[in-house]
Protein backbone atom coordinates (compact mmCIF):
# COMPACT_ATOMS: atom_id res chain seq x y z
CA UNK A 1 0.00 0.00 0.00
CA UNK A 2 1.50 3.36 -1.01
CA UNK A 3 0.07 6.61 0.29
CA UNK A 4 1.12 9.93 -1.19
CA UNK A 5 1.00 13.00 1.03
CA UNK A 6 1.38 16.38 -0.64
CA UNK A 7 -0.30 19.74 -0.97
CA UNK A 8 0.03 23.32 0.15
CA UNK A 9 0.87 24.10 3.73
CA UNK A 10 3.55 25.02 6.19
CA UNK A 11 6.60 22.85 6.63
CA UNK A 12 5.79 20.21 9.18
CA UNK A 13 7.53 16.97 8.29
CA UNK A 14 5.14 14.10 7.72
CA UNK A 15 2.11 16.15 8.78
CA UNK A 16 2.25 19.44 6.94
CA UNK A 17 3.79 18.32 3.70
CA UNK A 18 3.43 20.50 0.68
CA UNK A 19 4.80 23.51 -1.10
CA UNK A 20 6.58 25.93 1.21
CA UNK A 21 9.52 28.21 0.60
CA UNK A 22 12.01 27.78 3.42
CA UNK A 23 15.49 29.17 3.77
CA UNK A 24 18.10 28.61 6.42
CA UNK A 25 19.23 32.17 6.86
CA UNK A 26 18.06 32.52 10.48
CA UNK A 27 19.55 29.38 11.93
CA UNK A 28 22.15 26.83 11.01
CA UNK A 29 19.68 23.96 10.70
CA UNK A 30 16.00 23.11 10.47
CA UNK A 31 14.65 20.23 12.53
CA UNK A 32 11.14 18.79 12.54
CA UNK A 33 9.85 15.88 14.63
CA UNK A 34 7.99 13.34 12.56
CA UNK A 35 5.55 10.69 13.78
CA UNK A 36 5.63 7.78 11.38
CA UNK A 37 2.26 5.99 11.20
CA UNK A 38 1.78 2.40 12.26
CA UNK A 39 2.70 -0.28 9.72
CA UNK A 40 4.75 2.09 7.55
CA UNK A 41 7.89 0.38 6.25
CA UNK A 42 9.40 3.24 4.28
CA UNK A 43 9.01 7.01 3.93
CA UNK A 44 10.36 8.89 0.92
CA UNK A 45 10.75 12.63 1.44
CA UNK A 46 11.00 14.65 -1.78
CA UNK A 47 12.01 18.31 -1.89
CA UNK A 48 13.81 20.89 -3.96
CA UNK A 49 16.99 22.66 -2.87
CA UNK A 50 19.21 25.45 -4.08
CA UNK A 51 22.13 27.46 -2.70
CA UNK A 52 22.21 31.18 -2.34
CA UNK A 53 24.47 33.05 -4.77
CA UNK A 54 28.06 33.62 -3.71
CA UNK A 55 28.13 30.70 -1.30
CA UNK A 56 30.47 28.46 -3.26
CA UNK A 57 30.02 24.73 -2.75
CA UNK A 58 27.22 24.87 -0.20
CA UNK A 59 25.34 21.62 0.34
CA UNK A 60 22.99 19.89 2.75
CA UNK A 61 23.17 17.05 5.28
CA UNK A 62 19.94 15.21 6.12
CA UNK A 63 19.52 13.24 9.36
CA UNK A 64 16.67 11.22 10.83
CA UNK A 65 16.72 10.42 14.56
CA UNK A 66 20.32 11.62 14.66
CA UNK A 67 21.55 9.32 11.89
CA UNK A 68 22.62 10.66 8.52
CA UNK A 69 20.43 9.35 5.72
CA UNK A 70 21.71 11.56 2.90
CA UNK A 71 24.27 14.24 2.08
CA UNK A 72 24.19 16.61 -0.89
CA UNK A 73 27.01 18.87 -2.05
CA UNK A 74 27.53 21.58 -4.63
CA UNK A 75 23.94 22.74 -5.04
CA UNK A 76 23.28 24.97 -8.01
CA UNK A 77 21.73 28.41 -7.52
CA UNK A 78 18.51 27.13 -9.16
CA UNK A 79 16.32 24.56 -7.43
CA UNK A 80 17.18 20.90 -7.90
CA UNK A 81 14.85 18.02 -7.06
CA UNK A 82 16.12 15.73 -4.30
CA UNK A 83 14.75 12.86 -2.26
CA UNK A 84 15.73 10.90 0.82
CA UNK A 85 14.48 7.55 2.07
CA UNK A 86 13.72 6.67 5.68
CA UNK A 87 13.57 2.93 6.34
CA UNK A 88 11.34 1.82 9.23
CA UNK A 89 11.55 -1.54 11.04
CA UNK A 90 8.72 -3.91 10.17
CA UNK A 91 7.82 -4.06 13.86
CA UNK A 92 6.96 -0.36 13.88
CA UNK A 93 3.78 0.56 15.70
CA UNK A 94 4.49 4.27 16.05
CA UNK A 95 7.96 5.70 15.46
CA UNK A 96 9.06 9.21 16.36
CA UNK A 97 12.16 10.85 15.02
CA UNK A 98 13.62 14.23 14.19
CA UNK A 99 14.18 14.96 10.51
CA UNK A 100 17.03 17.50 10.33
CA UNK A 101 18.36 19.58 7.45
CA UNK A 102 21.82 20.99 8.14
CA UNK A 103 23.75 23.24 5.71
CA UNK A 104 27.29 22.19 4.92
CA UNK A 105 29.73 23.66 5.64
CA UNK A 106 27.97 24.33 8.93
CA UNK A 107 29.21 27.91 8.99
CA UNK A 108 27.11 28.67 5.94
CA UNK A 109 23.99 29.40 7.92
CA UNK A 110 22.40 31.33 5.06
CA UNK A 111 23.43 29.04 2.30
CA UNK A 112 20.48 26.83 1.34
CA UNK A 113 16.86 27.23 0.24
CA UNK A 114 14.37 24.35 0.55
CA UNK A 115 11.05 24.08 -1.25
CA UNK A 116 8.20 21.76 -2.32
CA UNK A 117 8.14 19.09 0.37
CA UNK A 118 6.25 15.87 -0.31
CA UNK A 119 6.18 12.48 1.38
CA UNK A 120 5.24 9.05 0.15
CA UNK A 121 4.75 6.27 2.68
CA UNK A 122 4.82 2.59 1.85
CA UNK A 123 2.80 0.38 4.21
CA UNK A 124 3.21 -3.32 4.87
CA UNK A 125 0.93 -5.42 2.68
CA UNK A 126 -2.53 -5.80 4.14
CA UNK A 127 -2.22 -2.80 6.45
CA UNK A 128 -3.53 0.74 6.25
CA UNK A 129 -1.21 3.65 6.99
CA UNK A 130 -2.68 5.08 10.18
CA UNK A 131 -2.14 8.74 11.06
CA UNK A 132 -2.39 10.67 14.31
CA UNK A 133 -5.81 12.24 14.83
CA UNK A 134 -5.69 16.03 14.87
CA UNK A 135 -8.66 16.34 17.25
CA UNK A 136 -10.86 17.65 14.44
CA UNK A 137 -11.03 15.22 11.48
CA UNK A 138 -14.48 13.69 10.96
CA UNK A 139 -13.53 10.79 8.72
CA UNK A 140 -10.58 8.46 8.27
CA UNK A 141 -8.54 5.97 10.30
CA UNK A 142 -6.33 7.41 13.03
CA UNK A 143 -4.35 6.73 16.16
CA UNK A 144 -4.22 9.06 19.16
CA UNK A 145 -1.27 9.16 21.53
CA UNK A 146 -1.86 12.52 23.28
CA UNK A 147 -4.85 14.11 25.01
CA UNK A 148 -7.44 16.12 23.09
CA UNK A 149 -9.58 18.92 24.54
CA UNK A 150 -12.67 19.60 22.45
CA UNK A 151 -14.50 22.92 22.70
CA UNK A 152 -17.17 21.78 20.27
CA UNK A 153 -18.53 18.39 19.30
CA UNK A 154 -17.11 16.36 16.42
CA UNK A 155 -19.94 15.73 13.93
CA UNK A 156 -19.72 12.64 11.72
CA UNK A 157 -22.44 12.70 9.07
CA UNK A 158 -23.47 11.46 5.66
CA UNK A 159 -21.63 8.25 4.84
CA UNK A 160 -18.44 9.25 6.67
CA UNK A 161 -16.62 6.79 8.89
CA UNK A 162 -14.27 7.79 11.72
CA UNK A 163 -11.98 5.33 13.52
CA UNK A 164 -9.74 6.40 16.42
CA UNK A 165 -7.49 3.97 18.29
CA UNK A 166 -5.69 5.22 21.36
CA UNK A 167 -2.08 4.36 22.10
CA UNK A 168 -1.71 3.93 25.90
CA UNK A 169 1.20 5.62 27.64
CA UNK A 170 4.19 3.29 27.55
CA UNK A 171 5.11 3.84 31.21
CA UNK A 172 1.73 4.29 32.95
CA UNK A 173 -0.64 2.50 30.54
CA UNK A 174 -2.96 5.52 30.84
CA UNK A 175 -5.34 5.93 27.92
CA UNK A 176 -5.32 9.13 25.85
CA UNK A 177 -8.10 11.45 27.04
CA UNK A 178 -10.70 13.21 24.93
CA UNK A 179 -12.32 15.83 27.14
CA UNK A 180 -15.17 18.27 26.71
CA UNK A 181 -14.86 22.01 27.10
CA UNK A 182 -17.43 22.21 29.90
CA UNK A 183 -20.55 22.74 27.80
CA UNK A 184 -20.31 20.39 24.82
CA UNK A 185 -20.54 16.69 24.10
CA UNK A 186 -17.67 14.94 22.35
CA UNK A 187 -19.12 13.16 19.29
CA UNK A 188 -22.35 13.33 17.29
CA UNK A 189 -23.05 10.63 14.68
CA UNK A 190 -25.79 11.29 12.11
CA UNK A 191 -27.31 9.92 8.90
CA UNK A 192 -25.59 6.63 7.98
CA UNK A 193 -22.20 7.54 9.42
CA UNK A 194 -20.07 5.17 11.47
CA UNK A 195 -17.88 5.64 14.54
CA UNK A 196 -15.29 3.20 15.88
CA UNK A 197 -13.37 3.98 19.07
CA UNK A 198 -10.82 1.88 20.94
CA UNK A 199 -8.55 2.45 23.95
CA UNK A 200 -9.64 6.01 24.73
CA UNK A 201 -10.78 7.82 27.88
CA UNK A 202 -13.84 9.96 27.12
CA UNK A 203 -14.59 12.38 29.94
CA UNK A 204 -16.25 15.66 30.79
CA UNK A 205 -18.78 15.59 27.95
CA UNK A 206 -21.92 17.69 28.48
CA UNK A 207 -25.25 17.56 26.65
CA UNK A 208 -27.57 20.33 27.77
CA UNK A 209 -31.11 21.06 26.72
CA UNK A 210 -34.35 19.14 26.55
CA UNK A 211 -35.18 15.94 24.67
CA UNK A 212 -32.58 14.85 22.10
CA UNK A 213 -30.50 18.04 22.27
CA UNK A 214 -29.57 17.17 25.82
CA UNK A 215 -28.93 13.46 25.27
CA UNK A 216 -25.64 11.59 25.18
CA UNK A 217 -23.08 13.45 27.28
CA UNK A 218 -20.07 11.94 25.47
CA UNK A 219 -21.61 10.40 22.32
CA UNK A 220 -24.93 11.06 20.62
CA UNK A 221 -25.70 8.77 17.67
CA UNK A 222 -28.87 9.00 15.57
CA UNK A 223 -27.81 6.88 12.64
CA UNK A 224 -28.57 3.93 10.44
CA UNK A 225 -24.86 3.20 10.62
CA UNK A 226 -22.66 1.44 13.11
CA UNK A 227 -21.02 2.40 16.39
CA UNK A 228 -18.32 0.25 18.01
CA UNK A 229 -16.52 1.14 21.24
CA UNK A 230 -13.94 -1.12 22.85
CA UNK A 231 -11.42 -1.06 25.70
CA UNK A 232 -12.40 2.51 26.57
CA UNK A 233 -13.41 4.45 29.68
CA UNK A 234 -16.30 6.90 30.15
CA UNK A 235 -16.18 9.12 33.25
CA UNK A 236 -17.88 12.32 34.40
CA UNK A 237 -20.14 12.69 31.38
CA UNK A 238 -23.56 14.28 31.93
CA UNK A 239 -26.83 14.62 30.02
CA UNK A 240 -30.11 16.35 30.84
CA UNK A 241 -32.47 15.53 27.97
CA UNK A 242 -34.02 12.26 26.88
CA UNK A 243 -31.27 10.06 28.27
CA UNK A 244 -27.78 8.68 28.07
CA UNK A 245 -25.40 10.23 30.59
CA UNK A 246 -22.46 8.99 28.53
CA UNK A 247 -24.01 7.47 25.38
CA UNK A 248 -27.27 7.89 23.50
CA UNK A 249 -27.75 5.57 20.54
CA UNK A 250 -30.80 5.58 18.24
CA UNK A 251 -30.68 3.36 15.17
CA UNK A 252 -33.39 3.45 12.53
CA UNK A 253 -31.98 0.56 10.51
CA UNK A 254 -34.62 -1.89 9.37
CA UNK A 255 -34.56 -5.15 11.32
CA UNK A 256 -33.77 -8.28 9.35
CA UNK A 257 -33.65 -11.80 10.76
CA UNK A 258 -30.97 -12.53 8.14
CA UNK A 259 -28.61 -10.56 10.33
CA UNK A 260 -28.85 -12.98 13.24
CA UNK A 261 -28.24 -16.57 14.13
CA UNK A 262 -28.91 -18.71 17.23
CA UNK A 263 -32.61 -17.85 17.43
CA UNK A 264 -32.01 -14.19 16.76
CA UNK A 265 -29.68 -13.43 19.67
CA UNK A 266 -26.29 -13.36 17.97
CA UNK A 267 -25.17 -11.71 14.72
CA UNK A 268 -23.81 -13.50 11.73
CA UNK A 269 -20.67 -12.28 10.03
CA UNK A 270 -22.65 -10.08 7.63
CA UNK A 271 -24.50 -8.08 10.28
CA UNK A 272 -23.07 -4.57 9.76
CA UNK A 273 -25.49 -2.43 11.70
CA UNK A 274 -25.93 -1.82 15.38
CA UNK A 275 -24.03 -1.00 18.53
CA UNK A 276 -21.14 -2.95 20.02
CA UNK A 277 -19.64 -2.19 23.41
CA UNK A 278 -16.76 -4.43 24.38
CA UNK A 279 -14.42 -4.18 27.36
CA UNK A 280 -15.48 -0.66 28.37
CA UNK A 281 -15.88 0.98 31.77
CA UNK A 282 -18.67 3.48 32.50
CA UNK A 283 -17.93 5.14 35.83
CA UNK A 284 -19.56 8.14 37.46
CA UNK A 285 -21.73 9.33 34.58
CA UNK A 286 -24.94 11.22 35.36
CA UNK A 287 -28.31 11.68 33.70
CA UNK A 288 -29.77 14.69 35.49
CA UNK A 289 -33.55 15.03 35.12
CA UNK A 290 -33.49 12.85 32.00
CA UNK A 291 -36.98 11.81 30.94
CA UNK A 292 -35.99 8.31 29.84
CA UNK A 293 -33.14 7.24 32.09
CA UNK A 294 -29.91 5.62 31.07
CA UNK A 295 -27.40 7.11 33.47
CA UNK A 296 -24.63 5.47 31.42
CA UNK A 297 -26.35 4.58 28.13
CA UNK A 298 -29.76 4.88 26.49
CA UNK A 299 -30.41 2.69 23.45
CA UNK A 300 -33.48 3.45 21.39
CA UNK A 301 -35.13 2.36 18.15
CA UNK A 302 -35.35 -0.54 15.76
CA UNK A 303 -31.77 -1.70 15.94
CA UNK A 304 -30.39 -4.68 14.08
CA UNK A 305 -28.16 -5.75 16.91
CA UNK A 306 -26.73 -4.55 20.21
CA UNK A 307 -23.94 -6.46 21.91
CA UNK A 308 -22.56 -5.42 25.30
CA UNK A 309 -19.74 -7.66 26.52
CA UNK A 310 -17.08 -7.54 29.24
CA UNK A 311 -18.18 -4.06 30.32
CA UNK A 312 -18.30 -2.51 33.78
CA UNK A 313 -20.99 -0.03 34.84
CA UNK A 314 -20.31 1.50 38.23
CA UNK A 315 -21.53 4.53 40.21
CA UNK A 316 -23.62 5.89 37.37
CA UNK A 317 -26.64 7.87 38.59
CA UNK A 318 -29.93 9.19 37.30
CA UNK A 319 -31.15 12.19 39.26
CA UNK A 320 -34.88 12.57 38.52
CA UNK A 321 -37.13 15.54 38.97
CA UNK A 322 -40.15 13.24 39.32
CA UNK A 323 -40.70 9.67 40.35
CA UNK A 324 -40.48 7.62 37.14
CA UNK A 325 -39.87 3.99 36.24
CA UNK A 326 -37.57 4.95 33.37
CA UNK A 327 -34.17 4.48 34.98
CA UNK A 328 -31.24 2.07 34.65
CA UNK A 329 -27.53 2.46 34.06
CA UNK A 330 -28.45 1.02 30.65
CA UNK A 331 -31.94 1.65 29.29
CA UNK A 332 -33.42 0.04 26.18
CA UNK A 333 -36.42 1.51 24.37
CA UNK A 334 -38.11 -0.49 21.60
CA UNK A 335 -34.77 -2.13 20.92
CA UNK A 336 -34.97 -5.80 19.99
CA UNK A 337 -32.49 -8.64 20.26
CA UNK A 338 -29.93 -7.22 22.66
CA UNK A 339 -27.21 -9.30 24.27
CA UNK A 340 -25.44 -8.42 27.54
CA UNK A 341 -22.79 -10.85 28.70
CA UNK A 342 -19.79 -11.10 31.02
CA UNK A 343 -20.46 -7.63 32.41
CA UNK A 344 -20.64 -6.05 35.87
CA UNK A 345 -23.17 -3.58 37.28
CA UNK A 346 -22.11 -2.23 40.68
CA UNK A 347 -23.14 0.72 42.86
CA UNK A 348 -25.34 2.34 40.23
CA UNK A 349 -28.08 4.59 41.61
CA UNK A 350 -31.63 5.41 40.57
CA UNK A 351 -32.45 8.22 42.97
CA UNK A 352 -36.16 7.48 42.65
CA UNK A 353 -38.39 5.40 40.46
CA UNK A 354 -37.14 2.46 38.48
CA UNK A 355 -34.24 0.09 38.14
CA UNK A 356 -30.67 0.91 39.02
CA UNK A 357 -28.92 -1.38 36.53
CA UNK A 358 -31.03 -2.25 33.44
CA UNK A 359 -34.43 -1.02 32.26
CA UNK A 360 -36.27 -2.54 29.29
CA UNK A 361 -39.19 -0.60 27.81
CA UNK A 362 -40.95 -2.61 25.09
CA UNK A 363 -37.57 -4.16 24.49
CA UNK A 364 -35.93 -7.55 24.87
CA UNK A 365 -32.48 -8.69 25.98
CA UNK A 366 -30.56 -11.83 26.79
CA UNK A 367 -28.45 -11.28 29.90
CA UNK A 368 -25.91 -13.93 30.86
CA UNK A 369 -22.77 -14.46 32.94
CA UNK A 370 -23.06 -10.99 34.49
CA UNK A 371 -22.77 -9.64 38.04
CA UNK A 372 -25.15 -7.20 39.78
CA UNK A 373 -23.98 -5.95 43.16
CA UNK A 374 -24.62 -3.00 45.45
CA UNK A 375 -26.97 -1.13 43.11
CA UNK A 376 -29.54 1.22 44.66
CA UNK A 377 -33.05 1.63 43.30
CA UNK A 378 -36.56 0.25 43.34
CA UNK A 379 -35.26 -2.76 41.39
CA UNK A 380 -32.04 -3.95 39.78
CA UNK A 381 -33.62 -4.94 36.45
CA UNK A 382 -37.07 -3.78 35.32
CA UNK A 383 -39.43 -4.55 32.44
CA UNK A 384 -42.08 -2.08 31.35
N, C-alpha and C positions, 0 to 999 in steps of 0.2 A: 504494500500500500504506500503510495507516494502522495504527500500533501504539499502543495505549494502555498507559501504565505508571502504575499506581496501587496503593495498598495501605497497610498500616500499616508504619511504620518511621521511623527517625530521618531528619531533614533531611539530604539528601545530593545535591541537584541532580538530575541525570538518573538517577543510580543510588542510590536511597534515597528515591524518591518515596513519598508517602503522607500519612497524617494525623499531624501532629506540631504540638504547641502551642509556638510560638517567640515570645519577645518580645525586644525590643532594649534592654532596660534595663541590660545590662552593657557594651555597646559601641555606638558610634555607627553601626555598619553590620554587616551579615552578608554574607560573601562565600563562595561555593562554586565550586570549579573543576568544570566539566562537560566530559566527553568525548563529543562528538556522534558517533554511529556512522556508519560508511561509508554512503554513498548517501542519507543523510537530507537532505531539501531544506528542511524546516521543522520547528521545535519550538514547540509551544504549551504554555506553563507556566501552569497554573491554580492559584489560591490564594485564600484569604480573608484579609481584613485589617480591622483596627479600631484606633482610637486609644484611648489611655488617657484616662480622665476628667480634666478640668481641663487638657487640653493644647491647647485652642483649635483652630486650623486645621491640625493636624498631618497630614502626608501622607507619600508614599513615592516615591523615585526608583529606577528599576530600570535597571541597566546590564548589558550583556554585552560582554566583552572591552574594557571601558573606554568603550564607546559607549552613550549613553542609548537605550533602546528603549521606555521608557514612563515617565510621571510621573503620580502620583495626588495629589490635594489634598483637604483637607476630609473626611477619613474620619469616619464616624459612630462612636459608642462601641460599637455592635454590629457584628458581622462582616459584611463585604460581599464578595461574590464578585468576583474580578478575574482577568484573564488578560493575558499578554504573549506576543508572537510573536517568535521568533528565526528570521530567514531565513538559510539556509546556501547558499553557492555550489554550483552543480550539480557542480562539479569536486571537491567534498569527498571525501576518502578517510578522514580522521580529524581532526576539528577540536577543538581545546581552547579553552576560554575561561572567564573568571570571570564568574559570574552574581552581581551585587551588589544588595543591597537597602539603601538609604540613607534614613533618616528625613529629612524636610524640615519645618521648618528643621533644619539639621544639629545645632544646639544641643539639640534635643529628643531626647536619647539614650535616653529612656525612653518614647517617645511611641507606638510602634506595636507591635501584636501581629500575627503571621502564623500561619496555620493551613491545614491540608488541602491540601498540595501534590500536584499531579498533572501529568504530562506526556503529551503526545500527539505522536508523531513521524510525519511524512509522508515516505515514501521514494519515490525516483524509480521510475516504472513499470518493472516487470520485475526489481527488486532487492529483496533482503531487508535489513531493518534489522539490522545486525550490531553486537553489543555486546562490550565488553571482558570476556574470561574472568576470573572471580574466583578461579581456581586451585582450584575445588572443584566446579563444576557438572558433571553427568554427562550432560547432553543439551542440545542447542541448537546454534546457529551463532554463533561468537565470533571476535573478533580478540584478539591478545595483543601488547602493545607494551612490557611490562616483564617482568623475570625473575620466575619462580615457584619457590619452594622447597617441595617436598612432603614431609611427614613420614609420610604414608601413601599408599598407591596409590589412584588414581582408578578406581573400578569402574563400567564401563558394562555394563548387563545388560538382560534382557528384550528389548524391541524398540527401546530407546533408540538415538539416533544423536547422536554428538558430533563437531563440526567445529571445529577451532582453526586459524586462519591467523595466523602471526606477521607483525608489521610491523617490518622491519629498521630499525636505528638510522639516522637520516637522515644523520649525519656519518661514521659508521664502517662502515655496512652490516652491523654485527654482528647476528646473529639473537637474538631473545629466548630465554633459557635456561629450561628446566624441569629442575630438579635434584632428585635424591633426598636423603633425610635421612640417608644412611649405612647404612641397613639395609632399605630398601624399594624395590620397583620403582616405576615411574611410572604405568603404565596396565595395567588388566586388562579384557579384553573377553570377555563371556560370552553364552551363549544365542544369540540372533539379532541381537545388537547390532552397531552399525557405528561405526567410528572413522576420521576423516579428519583428517590433519595436514599442514600445509604451512609451510615457512619457519620452522622451530623448531630449536633446539639441545637435544637430549635427552642429559643427561649424569648420571653418578653414580648410575644406577639399580642396585639390588642385589636379586637373587633368591637367597635362601638356603634350604637344605633339599634333600631328595632328590627324585628324579623330577620331577613337574610343578610341585611347590611351589617348586622352585629353578630354574625355567626362565624365560627371557625377562627379562634384567636391566632393560631399559627398558619393553618391552611384552610382555605375555603375552596371546594371543588364542586362546580355545577357543570357536569360534563358527561358526554357519552363515551369519553375516553377511559383511560386507565391510570390509576394512581398506585404506586408501590413504594412502601417505606420500610427499610430494614436496618437493624442494628443502630437505631438512632434513639435520641432522648428528647422528650418534650417536657419542659419545666416552665412554670410561671407564665403560662399563656392564659388569656382571659377573654371571654365573650359575654355579650349581654343581649343577644337577639333571640333567634329561634333555638340555637343550641350549639354544642361543640366548643367546649372551652379551649381545646387544642386543635381539633379537626372537625370540620363539617364536610360531609361527602354526600352529594345527591347525584345519582346516575340515572339518566333517562333511557339508557340502552334497552332495547326490546329483549325480553327474556326468551331464551331458546333452550329447550331441553337437550339439544345437540351439544351444548356447551358443558354438559355435566356427565358424570358417570357415577356408579355406586349409588343408585336410587336418587340421583339429583344432588348429593351432598358434596361431591368433589369434582373439580374441573378436569376436563380432558386437556390434552396438550394444545388444542386449538382454541381454547377459551381466552380471548384477548381482553375482554372487558371486565371491569370490576375494581375492587379495592383489596390490596394485600398488605397486611401489617405483619412483619416477621422480626422477632427479636428486639422489639422496641420497649422503652420504658416511658410511661406517662406518669409524672410525679408532680403533684402540687399545682395542677391546672384548675381553673375556676370558671364555672358558668354562673354569672351573677344575674339573677332575675330572668334567666332564660325561660321561654315559654314551653320548650320541649326537651329540657334536660340535656344529658350528655356532657357531664363535667369534663370528661376527657375527649369523647368522640360521639358525634351524632351522625347516623347513617340513614339516609332517606331515599326512597324511590324504588323503582323497578330495576334492580341491579342484577346483572348476570351472575355475579359471584362475589362473595366477601369471605376472605380467609384471614383470621387472626390467629397467629401461632407464636408460642414462646415469648409472649409479651407480659409485661408487668404494669399493672395499674394500681397506683398507691397514692393515698392522701389527695385525691381529686375531690372537689366539692361543688355541689350545686347549692347556691344560696337563693331560695325562692322569695318572692314577694307575697305569694299566696300558697296555700296548701294545695298541692297538685300531685297526681300519681306519676307525672312524666319526669322521672329522674333517671339515675343510673350513671355510673362512670362511662358506660357505653350504652347508647340508646339506639334502637332500630325502629324505623317507621316504614311500614309497607315494604320492607326489604325481605326478599325470599331467599331461602337456601344459603344461610350463613353458617360458617363453621368457626368455632372457637376451640382451640386445643392447646394443651401444655402451657397454659397461662395462669397468672396469679392476680387476684384482686384482693388487696389488703388496705385497710384503714381508709377506705373511701367513705364520703359522708353525703347523705341527702338530708339537708337541714330540716326539711319537713316533707311529708308526702310519700313518695314512692320508694323505689328500690335504690340501694346504695351502689350495687355493682352492675347489674344488667337489667335493662327494661326493654320489653318487646311489645310494640304496639302494632297490631295486625301484621305481625312479622313472625318468622320462624327461624330457629337456629339449632344446630347440633353443638352441644357443649360437652367436651370430654377431657379427661386427664388434666383438670384445672383445679386450682386451690382458691377458696374463698375464706378469708380470715379477718376478723376485727373490723368489719365494715359496719357503719352506723346508718340505720334508716328503718323505715317501716317493714322492709323486706330486703333480702339480698338480691333475689331475682324476681321480677314481676312480669306477668302477662296481662295485656289489656285488650 
